[in-house]
Structure formats: C-alpha cells, structure tokens
C-alpha cells in the first residue's frame, strides 16, 4: 500500500493503518483503500502473526475490544454533532487523525 507522502506517516506505517481502521469503523473508507487493504491482508497477517481480514489483524495487533468499531462510531456521531453546533463540519480524515493522535500517541 502506498502511504500518502505526508511527513506524518514517515516511519510510522501503523499510524496510517489505524486511521484507515477508524475510517472503516465510521463507514468512510474509500473503495481504493478498502481494495488495497484487502490485497495487503496476507502481508499484515504475517507481520502481526494474526488471522482474519485486515480489520481483525489490526484489532489483534492493537488488542482492541470487540466493540471498538461501535465505540469509534459513537464518538464520530458525537463529534459531528459538536461540529454542527459550532456551525462547522468535521471531515472523516480529520476525525481519524484526531482519534488516533488522542488514543495512540507515542
């Protein structure tokens, strides 16, 4: 998978994978990213010594609880409502970055 040429991801491939997991959880994963992740699932399974689809591999690698996607979705809905009350919108990628930064910062 090609990671965006953003300095944010240099040397941190898991960072982008976590953002993609968040985007998947909120129903905002692009078809291109979904296809790329499916294609790289065998590599992810090998790297993280886990079985299943790419979502399950990331969940195992990060020791996520089974309800993590639901928790992410609930937070997305709450944050979108806060943004709406402040007369702005929250972009899915912006939310994914905020979520990952707040919960998985190094």
Secondary structure, DSSP 8 states (H G I E B T S, - for coil): ----S-GGGTT-HHHHHHHHHHHHHTT---HHHHHHHHHHHHHHHHHHT--SSHHHHHHHHHT--TTHHHHHHHHHHHHHHHHHHTT----HHHHHHHHHHHHH--
